[in-house]
Amino acid sequence: MLLLVLGVLLSGIYSLHPPPTPTPTQTRAHTLADMVPRPSQGQTLGQPGGDWKFRLVLGSTNTVWTALEEPAAGWGHTVANGCSPDFCRCPDHILLGLVVTPSGRPLSGARVSLRARPGTIATSDTQGTFRVPGFCASNQANVSAQMDGFSVGVARAQANGTNLAVVTIVLDKLRKPYLVKHPESRVREAGQNVTFCCKASGTPMPKKYLWFHNGTLLDRREHGYGAHLELRGLRPDQAGIYHCKAWNEAGAVRSGAAQLIVLAPGQPACDPRPQEHLIKLPDDCSQPGSGPAYLDVGLCPDTRCPSSAGSSPRCGDPGSRCCSVRRLESREIHCSSYVLPVKVVAECGCQKCLPPRGLVRGRVVTADSGKPLRFARILLGQEPIGFTSYQGDFTIEVPPSTERLVVTFVDPSGEFMDTVRVLPFDPRGAGVYHEVKAMRKKAPVILDASQSNTIPLGDMEEAPLGELVLPPGSFRHADGKPYTGTVEARVTFVDPRDLTSAAAAPSDLRFVDSDGELAPLRTYGMFSVDLRAPGSTEQLHTGPVAVRVAADQIHMAGHTEALKLWSLNPENGLWEEESGFKREGSSAARVRREERVFLVGNTEIRERRLFNLDVPERRRCFVKVRAYVNDKFTPSEQVEGVVVTLVNLEPAPGFSANPRAWGRFDSVVTGPNGACLPAFCDADSPDAYTAFITATLGGEELEPAPSRPRPRAAAVGVTQPYLDRLGYRRTDHDDPALKRSGFHINLAKPRPGVPSEANGPVYPWRSLRECQEAPVNASHFRFSRVEADKYEYNVVPFREGTPASWTGDLLSWWPNPQEFRACFLKVKIQGPQEYMVRAHNAGGSHPHTQGQLYGLRDARSVRDPERPGISAACVEFKCSGMLFDQRQVDRTLVTVTPQGSCRRVEVNGLLQDYLARHPPPVPSEDQAAFSMLAPLDPLGHNYGIYTVTDQSPRLAKEIAIGRCFDGSSDGFSREMKADAGTAITFQCREPPARPNLFQRLLESPAAALGDIRREMGQAARPQSRATSSFSTQRGQ
């Protein structure tokens, strides 16, 4: 239909202005602009005394010509004498065409050519139209058009009458390629085959791929590869690292690395002997006077085994197998007053892998008020996948083989910027929690489209960083039609001089460099542009627009010359270059700022609305960070899934603790060996760049090692004298009243030949693998959980940060590896201090587990800031439900006991009524404890029970704890509200003070000596029972 309408349009123009009949030597092409003027809205065109008449109808998105009369038959039909094999020339025929963007905007200056006739045969005019005389209507040749910054477009001409052919050519703007599928690591036996797959997208679609092995280019002719690399009959020397590169006309992109392990004949892929894995035992299971006790329960390495389909040419790895637990053994631990059962790994083996399910959960809140962004539309790349909840919550399952999770949150009210985030995730399947902040748009400014308009960039007390200059008459509709009238403009500037703005900045400040690798940018500000007609939802286009940046705001050496203007590609979250900047002197008309010198760049504001003033920075490093369960920093108690964020800061000269701006930010998720964060650094000047580093886990802020009165190498984790050069300072270093939520360092690049700087915590940019594989005794920065007064013990060991470590057993705390249900009970305590509360979880109704322990949970109560003398604890218990065999439910027998002189004074009425209506009841004569058969139903805060089901055990627990603290079924808080949503209330008192030993000896020597003998005997009995067939390791 579009071609038919275009044919009617162009044939009408042709009839109005018949071209001169060319001679055989006449080759000059005539453009349509040479032959017909642009008509106005509703204008009727017709050849005086002729047979054709047309009316032009201009709409908001389409330009349509409609025929008012039919042509007279037999006008102007002269057929060529003959055609060459490739191209027909017909002297009185004509090709009329149109060159447009995908949105319908006409493109001028496009060079048109034919495959059979090299060279340009026409150029599109200001309306995007062109004409080619002598083109036979029946030719149906492929016509191409190209222009700078756009991909080549090709379309086939279609006859639209006896002597008329028409064509519409669509040109897409050139876009650098980006990877949508990366090669994945594989394990194979010698002689098997393997296939690596790589897929890139871009404009035009990349068609050239190259493959590299350990950095060496593989011969294309020898391997016959394209987007897939197939290696047959593998040899041991073919093991190593593989990656691909993809090219199109705009540039190249490099994939992530994939490791190929080739096992020799008879070499086991999975060592049957488990590796060491220490778990901490309850405090009353350790020897008196010694440190905490640890037990080696073993673990199987998280490695892959050769696939049974190892010779398949497919990209995937169907039937993939992993090294996992094959056999468990039961043991017993003799504690002070009870026997603790445990199951340890006895044998590992290759078994079917649990499918990894990377999961990201979080909450979107407004940056200025912290209120939830409700019902915001969620886009994964450009694909809608859902909405945030009433509380701003979201859950995203990470697609397989994803390297960068690019998510956009679109506010339905239009009051907030489109929030584009690259969210870090754990590719092994553990869940990660993020809090996303949305930035409110600036108030609208009314502009006159017929006048020149200037909008400042930055509204801090100091001078604006620059300004946006919109020339008169530059506004257009999306289809290219000029717009006149008033414009409602909202230009929102993310100012790096405001240190709090980093949390709301879009994307992650990366671009693809000339080598196809992701490289970091240093920003001087970002801005979002929203242009609309008053009362309209249509975004207006404008350009060329001048972006003027004050040169006196660019402080770092070399950055004035390197500054560029970038726009954000929302599909991949990468920044793409729009233009450079040129120095411009002050203008006489600018009296108020005549001394200022500006850097000027130009761009057009069309589909993309987020822009960035950035410099590619080459001084780059990595910073090693680890997170621990507590401030003991025990190597075996590292925490995975912690989101560590590093914000690069630009300090004022000589004042490293007083930054004047932030430059970039990065977030990384800790794995089993910590995390490596990219950062800018400098070898010559240690404080040229500084950094502020924080860590969170499910909304909980972790605490770094202290620095008062001066940092200690043993606590911080960094050796001297490098620690002094880095200038480590925790946030409370100068003021103990401040939160201990992060630390500042100088980003001093390690100097070659200096031994103290050779093993971290800062690594050169090309030493990423060395950073990732650094042993735990190498230098690194440390965080620990503030909620250290917690303890968890599972009879069947399970590492929640590694879902693949799950083992199927009737005593498993989590019976289903695909769905994890966390349950918490809120215990209120009336007492002068904080108390430890223990939940003992055993089989209650299942015939095979009745009376057997599932696990223990300890949690210390937290004071209510509004209620002195009141605290509360959120204690986890094992949810009732189906066990591993999925044959019969078990109602867990839960016993809650505060560890102090406490008595139960109240039970939630709704909970008590529920338990009475769901027998059997549990005897409750012991007033120092509370027991129940846990409900099968997911009760809510009205019962004092908080239940969350998720695909990640850690996220389920963190969300449930946040609701428990808040005392609601959908809220989230880290501040305890002890009176809200409680299940049980205990009243605790301090035991009477006991006289010291010297006073007791003076008052009653015989009784004191008897007490000493009795206490020594009680301490000796557990020691005599502590011999067993397994070893117990002590904390230092």
Buried (B, 14 or more C-beta within 10 A) or exposed (E): EEBEBBBBBBBBBBBBEBBEEBEEEEEEBBBBBEBBEEBEEEEEBBEEEBEBBBBBEBEEEEBBBEBEEEBEEEEBEEBEEEEEEEBBBBBBBBBBBBBBBEBBBBBBEBBBBBEEBEEBBBBBBEBBBBBBBBBBBBBBBBBBBBBEEBBBBEBEBBBBBBBBBBBBBBBBBBBBBBBBBBBBBBBBBBEBBBBBBBBBBBBBEBEBBBBBBEEEEBEEEEBEBBBBBEBEEBEEEBBBBBBBBBBBBBBBBBBBBBBBBBBEEEEEBBEBEBEEBBBBBBBBBBBEEEEBBBBBBBBBEBBBBBBBBBBBEEBBBEEBBBBBBBEBBEBEBBBBEEEBBBBBBBBBBBBEBBEBBBBBBBBBBBBEEEEBBBEBBBBBBEEEEEBBBEBBBBBBEBEEBBEBBBBBBBBEEEEBBBBBBBBBBBBBBBBBBBBBBBBBBBEBEEBEBEEEBEBEBBEEEEEBBBBBBBBEBBBBBBBBBEBEEEBBBBBBBBBBBBBEBBBBBBBBBBBBBEEBEBBBBBBBBBBBBBBBBEEEEEBBBBBEBBBBBBBEBBEBEEBBEBBBBBBBBBBBBBBBBBBBBEEBEEEEEEEEBEEBBBBBBBBBBBBBBBBBBBBBBEBBBBBBBBBBBBBBBBEBBBBBBBBBBBBBBBBEEEEBBEBBBBBBBBBBBBBEBBBBBBBBBBBEEBBBBBBBBBBBBBBBBBBBBBBEEEBBBEBBBBBEEBBBBBBBBBBBBEEEEEEBBBBBBBBBBBEEEEEBBBBBBBBBBEBBEBBBEBEBEBBBBBBBBBBBBBBBBBBBBBBBBBBBBBBBBBBBBBBBBEEBBBBBBBBBBBBEEBBBBBBBBBBBBBEEBEEBBBBBBBBBBBBBEEBEEBBBBBBBBBBBBBBBEEEEEBBBBBBBBBBBBBEBEBBBEBBBEBBEEBEEEBEBEEEBBBBBBBBBEBBBBEBBBBBBBBBBBBBBBBBBBBBBBBBBBEBBBBEBBBBBBBBBBBBBEEEEEEEEEEEBBEEEEEEBEEEEEEEEEEEEEBEEEBEEEBEBBEBE
